[in-house]
């Protein structure tokens, strides 16, 4: 959350890289493409911590704060 507050967005790959660097691979899983991704447990915790104020931009794989133009739900268009 601190990175999100400081930078305005949080890229999934940055989180994955950080967890690998810190030796916390147990928070990661391998996705269908064979790439490392955040575990469901970690994503669910982030959803709770961030509440309704954060949305996921699926096309670019990052989270950002909700703006007035966003539709309801956790996913945003960009």
N, C-alpha and C positions, 0 to 999 in steps of 0.2 A: 504494500500500500504506500510505503514511503516513496518508492520510485514513481508510482503513479501520481502522487501529489507533486513531486518535484519536476517530473518531465511531462506530465499531462497524458502520458500513455505508457503502456507496459507491453512489450512484445514477448510473445510466448517463447521464441527462440532465446531471448536474453535470459529468461528464467531457467530454461533448460541448461544453457551454458553455465549459469551461476551454480546450479545444483550439482552439475558434474564437477566443476572446479572445486566446490566445497566438499565433495565426497558424499553427497546426499542423493545418490542415484535411486534410493528406495522410494523417492517421491516421483519417480518416472516410470513410464511403461513404454513398450514398443508398439507403435501403431501398425495398421494394416500395410503401410508402405515400408515398414522396417525402420522408421525413424523414431527417435526418442520424443516422447510427448509427456505432458504432465499427467500424473495419475488422477483418476476420477476422485479419489479422496481429497487430494490437494485442491482440485478445481472446486469441489463442493464447499470446502472450507473458505476459499477465496470468495465464492458467491455469498456466503453468510457474512463474511467480514466487510465486503464492499456494498452490500445491500442493493437497493434499486438505483443507486447513483452511478453505477458503472455498467457499460455495455461492451459486448464482444463484437469486434469487426472481423468477421469470418474471412473475408477476401484477403485481408492483409495479416491475419492472425495476431491481433493485438487487442488490448482492452483500453478504453478511454472513458472519461466522464460523460455522462448523458447530457445531451443538449436538447433544447426545446423541440427541434425538428425530428428527433428520434421517435419512432413508433413505440408502443408498449412492448414490453418483453426485454430480454437480455441481449438480443442480437441487433446490431445496427448495420446500416448499409455502407457506412464509410465516414 
